[in-house]
Amino acid sequence: MAQKKKAAQTAAEAIKATQAVQAEAGNASKANKAAKAVNASEAAEPMYPLDEIMQQSEALMGVKPEVLAGAYHSLPGGSLTVQEAKKQVQLFLNRKVK
């Protein structure tokens, strides 16, 4: 009788462990899908040279090119998406003055 009870407990523990592994694998799968979706959306956005975005800064972000130049003063140039430029401008405009 005690052996049957112990076997049942062992089986229940094995089932719980299996369910935990399956749940963890499901969470990892969801995280991978979310990461792929983010990467796909980032890849879908076109990249533009900084000077091209500066020329259109008023239409795109409602700021003068000088503001964009200030936001990217200490950052490397190159290509970026419009969303990245908008984010950097907002960080620049909301920066505390020392």
C-alpha positions, 0 to 999 in steps of 0.5 A: 500500500505504501509503495503504491502511494509513493509511486503515485506521488512520484508520478504526480511530481513527474507530471508537474515537472513535465508541465512546468517544462512545457510551460517554460518552453511555451513562454520561451516560444512566445518570447521568441515570436515577440522578438521576431515580430519586433525585429521584423517591424524594425527591418520593415522601416526604411533607413535614411541618412541623417542629413536627409532627415534633417532636411525634412525635420519640420515636416516629420517631427515639427522641429527645426533642423538645428534641434535635430543637429543638437540631438545628434551632436554627440552621436555617430551619424549614419542612417536611421529610421524616422522613429529613431530620430523622433525618439532621440529628439524627444530625449534631447528636448526633455533633457534637464538643463544643468 
